[in-house]
Structure formats: C-alpha cells, structure tokens
Amino acid sequence: MSRLQRIGRGFTLIEVVITVAIVGILAGGLLPLLEVDARRNREQELRRSLREVREAIDAYKRAADTGRIAKRADASGYPPSLEALVDGVPDATSPTSVRIYFLRRIPRDPLAGDSAITAAATWGKRSYASPPDQPSEGSDVFDVFSLVPGSGINGIPYRQW
C-alpha cells in the first residue's frame, strides 16, 4: 500500500468503538457529579432564603420591641404573616406615618416544586406559642422552615434547617 492510500482510509472500526467507549465512561462518571453539584446549589439557595426571611422576622421583632411598631400588650411582637414583612407597617415614631419595610419580596423555597402556589405558601410557619419539636401556625410568625420532605446532603431533614 502506498502512503497516499493509507492517509485517505481514516479510522478503523475498532478505533472508533474504543473512542466511543472511553467517552461514554467519562460521561457516565461526570453525570453523578453534576447532579450532586445541582443539589448542593439548591440547598445553598435554601440556606440563603431561610437566612433572609429569618433576618427580616428578627428585624420586625426588634422594631416592635423598640416601639417603632405598635403592638398589643399581649402580643409577641413577631409579624402576623410573611406578607406583613413585604407590605410594611406604619412607623409609630414617625409623625407622617412612614411605613417600615423588611423584605422586598418573599423568597420561594427553592426546593418546592409547585410554581402555582405563592412564595409565602412554600414555607412552613411556626408560631411563637408552638413548641420547637411540633411547629404549628398561629397568630404570628416566629420562624419558617421548608415543607419539602427528605434530607440534605448533610443528612439533616430540610424541616430542621
């Protein structure tokens, strides 16, 4: 066979099969890593969202304790709903009744799959009067938690984050 005839032949069937097999093995090993990375990103977004809502709840409580928000004597000082953090409340110390806002928007639980429900409905809410091991809704919002069943990569159930 001359040199010009050999150059024009291309790859043999064995070379192509071996190349496809190697690429398949590499892709098969990469796919689980991509899935874990995507899950880690969603869990990191859940942590950020929980922190954002909890900081807004704490800011509302501080404002109520310092007298910037009018509250009943028997009230806990926590917001009545998550929507109150976005809608704002009148500043009791302002003569012009300026509103105090704690959130621009309520973040969605990033693990909640149903996009038809409101962002506030994606969260479980715990009232100040409810025990920590049996959280339930009440007249105020003391804490929020994820309603998604299952556990995170760290093994802790999402409800306990």
C-alpha positions, 0 to 999 in steps of 0.5 A: 500500500502506498502512503497516499492510500493509507492517509485517505482510509481514516479510522478503523472500526475498532478505533472508533468503538474504543473512542466511543467507549472511553467517552461514554465512561467519562460521561457516565462518571461526570453525570453523578457529579453534576447532579450532586453539584445541582443539589448542593446549589439548591440547598445553598439557595435554601440556606440563603432564603431561610437566612433572609426571611429569618433576618427580616422576622428578627428585624420586625421583632426588634422594631416592635420591641423598640416601639417603632411598631405598635403592638398589643400588650399581649402580643409577641411582637413577631409579624402576623404573616410573611406578607406583613414583612413585604407590605410594611407597617406604619412607623409609630415614631414617625409623625407622617406615618412612614411605613417600615419595610423588611423584605422586598419580596418573599423568597420561594423555597427553592426546593418546592416544586409547585410554581402555582402556589405563592412564595409565602405558601412554600414555607412552613410557619411556626408560631411563637406559642408552638413548641420547637419539636411540633411547629404549628401556625398561629397568630404570628410568625416566629420562624419558617422552615421548608415543607419539602420532605427528605434530607440534605446532603448533610443528612439533616431533614430540610424541616430542621434547617 
